[in-house]
Amino acid sequence: MKVFGKNVFNELKSNCGQIKKVYLSSSFKDKEIISFIQKNKIPYVTVEKKKFDLMVEGNTQGIILDVKDFECKDIKELDLNQKKIVILDHLEDPHNFGAIIRTCEAIGVKSIIIPRDRSVGVSPTVVKTSTGALEYVDIFEVANLKNTIEFLKKNNYFVYGAEADGVEYDKVDYSDKMVLVIGSEGHGLTRIVRDACDEIISIPMIGHVNSLNASVSFGVLIYGIKN
């Protein structure tokens, strides 16, 4: 998997083993990064700028990293003592996924669960958007979200689904151990996942806009929930 940018490199350099090779544009001038690559014997090659610019789409800042593919964790590895867990119900936009990962890391949420099929995975865009947060947040991939929710309920988690027609989130008395479920950008929660939730919560909307971006909604809720 190829990712790019100085920030991505600076976040990944603490774990050099996952970097297979670095491609530098012939115009790249960051002496500190070049020195780090050389001192740590990370394989690299300098590529003529015109050819380099065709390697990937986006603002590379002159550096592309070929890294090991991200491996999601098995649900059996999930720490069932943590207070907050996030489930993403068939999210589709990698920018939203990356932003949610970044917000989770900022607030101290350690685990995100995603479905194996019909959902955005950990792509180069997700890695770049999360700006290093993937190093500190575990992603769990499961075959069946409903079964996963039932498993979490059996382990004393109360499951809250975010949807427009729910109880206003700031009027809810939250459980000590909770799961927050965010639906997809276009369709919200799937019916089977919604039915499996213990309670549906919403963000009150008083303006003319009647919906928010999935990652924005998540940020409002995860910071606004008091338990």
C-alpha positions in Angstrom: 0.0 0.0 0.0 1.3 3.4 -0.9 0.8 6.4 1.3 2.4 9.8 1.1 3.2 13.1 2.8 5.6 14.4 5.4 3.1 14.1 8.3 2.4 10.5 7.4 6.1 9.7 7.3 6.8 11.5 10.7 4.0 9.4 12.3 5.2 6.1 10.8 8.9 6.6 11.4 8.6 5.3 15.0 7.8 1.9 13.5 10.2 1.7 10.6 9.6 -2.0 10.2 6.3 -1.3 8.4 8.0 0.9 5.8 9.1 -1.3 2.9 10.5 1.5 0.6 10.5 5.3 0.3 10.2 7.2 -3.0 11.5 10.7 -3.0 11.0 13.3 -5.7 14.1 14.7 -7.2 12.9 18.1 -5.9 12.5 16.8 -2.3 14.7 19.0 0.0 13.8 18.0 3.6 17.3 17.2 5.0 15.9 16.0 8.3 13.7 13.3 6.7 16.5 12.3 4.3 19.0 12.0 7.1 16.5 9.9 9.2 16.0 7.6 6.2 19.7 7.1 5.6 20.6 6.6 9.3 17.9 4.0 9.8 18.8 2.3 6.6 15.3 2.5 5.1 15.3 1.5 1.5 14.7 4.5 -0.7 15.0 5.8 -4.3 15.0 9.2 -5.8 12.6 9.6 -8.8 12.7 12.2 -11.5 9.9 14.7 -10.6 7.7 14.3 -13.7 7.7 10.5 -13.2 7.2 10.9 -9.5 4.2 13.1 -9.9 2.4 10.3 -11.9 2.9 7.6 -9.1 -0.1 8.6 -7.0 -2.8 11.3 -6.9 -2.7 13.9 -4.2 -0.4 16.3 -2.6 2.6 14.0 -1.8 4.9 16.8 -0.6 7.6 14.9 -2.5 7.5 11.7 -0.5 5.7 8.4 -1.1 6.0 5.4 1.2 5.4 1.8 0.3 4.1 0.3 3.5 2.8 -3.1 4.7 -0.9 -3.5 4.2 -2.9 -2.6 7.3 -4.2 -5.6 9.1 -7.5 -5.4 11.1 -7.8 -7.2 14.4 -10.0 -10.1 15.2 -12.9 -9.4 17.5 -11.6 -12.0 19.9 -8.8 -9.5 20.7 -11.2 -6.8 21.8 -10.6 -5.4 25.3 -13.9 -5.7 27.0 -12.9 -3.5 29.9 -12.9 -0.2 27.9 -15.7 2.2 28.5 -16.5 3.4 24.9 -16.4 1.4 21.7 -17.4 2.7 18.2 -19.1 0.8 15.4 -19.3 2.1 11.9 -22.3 0.7 10.0 -21.2 0.4 6.4 -19.4 3.8 6.2 -18.4 4.5 2.6 -16.2 7.7 2.5 -12.5 7.1 3.4 -12.2 10.8 4.5 -15.0 10.3 7.0 -13.3 7.1 8.2 -9.9 8.8 8.6 -11.5 11.8 10.4 -13.3 9.5 12.8 -10.2 7.5 13.6 -8.4 10.8 14.3 -11.2 12.0 16.6 -11.2 8.6 18.5 -7.5 9.0 19.1 -7.9 12.5 20.4 -10.6 11.6 22.9 -9.1 8.3 24.0 -11.4 5.8 22.2 -9.2 2.8 21.4 -11.4 0.5 19.3 -13.5 0.9 16.1 -15.5 -2.0 14.6 -16.3 -2.2 10.9 -18.1 -4.8 8.8 -16.0 -6.9 6.4 -18.3 -6.3 3.4 -19.8 -3.2 1.7 -17.7 -0.8 3.8 -14.7 1.4 3.4 -11.5 -0.3 4.6 -8.1 1.1 5.6 -7.0 2.6 2.4 -4.1 5.1 1.7 -6.7 7.9 1.9 -7.8 6.7 5.3 -4.2 6.5 6.5 -3.4 10.0 5.3 -6.6 11.6 6.7 -6.1 9.9 10.1 -2.7 11.7 10.2 -1.0 9.0 12.3 -3.9 8.1 14.6 -4.0 4.6 13.2 -0.9 3.9 15.2 -3.0 4.2 18.4 -6.5 3.1 17.5 -7.4 -0.6 16.8 -9.7 -1.5 13.9 -11.7 -4.7 14.2 -13.3 -6.2 11.1 -16.3 -8.5 11.6 -18.5 -10.6 9.3 -21.8 -9.6 11.1 -22.5 -6.4 12.9 -25.8 -7.6 14.5 -24.0 -10.6 16.1 -21.2 -8.3 17.2 -23.7 -6.0 18.9 -25.3 -9.0 20.7 -21.9 -10.1 21.8 -21.2 -6.7 23.3 -24.5 -6.5 25.0 -23.8 -9.8 26.7 -20.6 -8.1 28.0 -22.6 -5.3 29.7 -22.4 -2.7 26.9 -25.4 -0.5 26.1 -25.6 0.3 22.4 -26.6 3.7 21.1 -27.3 4.2 17.4 -27.1 7.7 15.9 -30.1 8.6 13.7 -32.1 11.8 12.9 -35.3 10.6 14.7 -33.8 9.6 18.0 -33.8 11.1 21.5 -31.7 14.3 21.7 -28.3 13.1 22.8 -27.9 15.6 25.6 -31.1 14.4 27.3 -30.0 10.8 27.6 -28.6 9.1 30.8 -25.7 7.0 29.4 -24.5 3.7 30.5 -21.0 3.3 32.1 -20.0 0.9 29.3 -21.4 2.0 25.9 -21.1 1.5 22.2 -21.8 4.3 19.7 -23.0 3.2 16.2 -22.7 5.6 13.3 -24.4 4.8 10.0 -23.4 5.3 6.4 -23.3 8.7 4.7 -26.3 8.1 2.4 -28.5 5.7 4.2 -27.8 6.0 8.0 -28.2 2.9 10.1 -29.2 -0.3 8.4 -32.5 -1.7 9.6 -31.0 -4.8 11.2 -28.4 -2.7 13.1 -30.9 -0.1 14.2 -33.2 -2.8 15.6 -30.3 -4.3 17.5 -29.5 -1.0 19.2 -30.8 -0.3 22.7 -31.5 3.3 22.1 -31.5 5.7 19.1 -30.0 9.2 19.8 -29.9 12.3 17.6 -28.3 15.7 17.4 -30.9 18.5 17.6 -31.0 20.6 14.4 -32.3 24.1 14.7 -31.0 25.6 11.4 -32.1 25.0 7.8 -29.6 22.2 7.3 -31.1 18.9 8.4 -28.1 16.6 8.4 -24.4 16.7 9.2 -21.4 14.9 7.7 -20.9 11.5 9.4 -17.5 12.4 10.9 -18.9 15.8 12.2 -21.9 14.0 13.7 -19.6 11.6 15.4 -17.4 14.3 16.8 -20.4 16.1 18.2 -21.7 13.0 19.9 -18.5 11.5 21.2 -17.5 14.7 22.8 -21.0 15.6 23.9 -21.9 12.3 25.6 -21.4 12.5 29.3 -21.1 9.2 31.3 
